């Protein structure tokens, strides 16, 4: 018996975009380990491939991921400025920003795994 194992590589464009969307969520997760650099790489991918997801349910994920980056960067900037005035308040804002980042990653990832758009993409 001569059986050969075949590896199936998807050629479905939507599946490739879904994998790309998952990669951006992974970049957002890696932000916790690599000091924010993957967050910027992920959003660069979002902007580069944004036209490719127009008209698909993945557009809501791209919008969600881009907004996640803006909110996170704003939270980091505000907490950094406040740290100079109050260590406790700056730390509280930083912690809140990180909790919000985790929340948005979890919501996005679960919706993506269920092949669903982000509901109320806010």
N, C-alpha and C positions, 0 to 999 in steps of 0.2 A: 504494500500500500504506500503509495507516494502521495502524501498530502502536503500541501504547502500552506503555510500560514499567510494570510493576507491581512494587511493592515488597511483598514478603511480610512481614507482621508476624505473628509467632507468637501464637496465642491459647492455646496449651497452657500450663496453669498450671505444670506441672513444668519446662517450658523456661524460663519466666519466673523460677522459683526457682533454676534452674541459672545463669541470667545474674546473678541477685543474688549467688549464691555466688561466682561469678567476680569480681564487683565487690568483694566483701569481700577476696578474695585480692589484688586490685589495690590496695586500701587498705593491706593489709599491706606490699606492695612499696613503696608511696609513703611508708611510714614512714621509709625510709632518706633520703628527700629532704626531707620536711616535719616532721622532729623528733617523730614519734610521734603527732601529731594524727590522721592517717588510721587508725591502729591503733584508736583509741578510737571513731571514726566507724564503722569496720567491725564492731566488737564490738557497738555499739549496734544496728546493722542485724541482727546475729545474734540478739540478745535480742528485738528487735521482731518478727521473722518466725519465731521458733523454733517456734511452734505450727503454722505453715503447712507445715513440712517433716516433722512427725511422721508416721511410717509410710512415709517414702520413704527412698531410699538417700542423699539429701542430708542427712539428719539427722546421719550420721556426719561429714560435712564441717563442719556447724555446730558440733558438739561439738569437733571438731579445731581449728577456728578460735578458738573460745572458750578452749580450753585453751592454745592458742598465745599468746593475749593474756595470760593469767594468768602463764604461765611467763616470757614476755618482760618483763612489768612487774616480776615478782619479781627477775629477773636484773638489770634496770636499777636497781632499788632497792638490791639487795645490792651491786652494783658501785659505786654512788654512796656508800654507807656505807663500803665498804672503801677507796675512793679517799682518804678522810680519813686512813686509817692507812698505806696503802701504795699508791703510784701504780702500781707494777708489778702487784700482785695485783688491784687494782681494774680495771686495763686488761685483764688476762687474763680476768677474769669478764665484763667487757663484751664482749670479743671472742668468748668462748664463747657468750654470749647471742645475739649477732648471727649467729654461724654456725648455732646451733640454729634461729633464726628463718628463715634462708634454707633450711635443710633442711626445715622443716615447710611452708614455702610451696611448695617444689619437689614434695614428696611429695603435698601436697594438690592442687596444680594439675595434676600428671600424672594423678592418679586422677580428677579432675573431667573432664579432657579425654577420658579413656577411658570416661566415663560409669560409673565404678565407685565404690563406697563406699570410705572409708578402711579399710584392713585393720588390725585390732588398734589401733583409734583411741586409742593412748596417746601 
